Amino acid sequence: MAGFYEARPSGVFLSDERNLYRPEAYSRWDLRANKAFLFDSWKLTLYGEVINVLDRTHHRYTGLDGVNLPSGRVFLEVDTLFPLLPSIGVTVDF
């Protein structure tokens, strides 16, 4: 997140240098398995998928919520990304 911010033990604060604040690293594993069955004029595919297999919590910084000018503390707008998300499905191709 670009800006004049720095991380301190008590939160994120304004800084006189750019890009000192680095959010946590993003790491996600997804798994998917497909099985296709072929017929004369069509195909049936079964699949299973798991998003974020390691169930890590990641955040997306969407903007600046506010600044406390006397202390210099910055409040960032944060969204949480995908949790562990399993899914199964079927596709049919003609």
Phi, psi and omega in degrees: 000116182285138178162177179262071183235156172216148179270135173231164180304332182265004178142200180255133184229161174295149181225163175267357176243146182277144171064034174280335181272124177237114176297167182300155180292147179261126179213124182216136174250134174239143176236143178214140176229136178237147170223119182255139176242119183263133177239179185304310184235013180205168181225137177246128180236128174256142179215154173226143184215144173231121177264137179061057182306323182280356177054044177275146178266122179239152181236151175240126181270117188258348180167186180260122181276327180172170180224133172270102187297319180299321182265338183083007181286138183251137176247114184264144175280125188231136170246146175267136181270187187310132168276190172300123187223098177275151175207153175227158181193174181224137170234147179234126178245131178253000000 
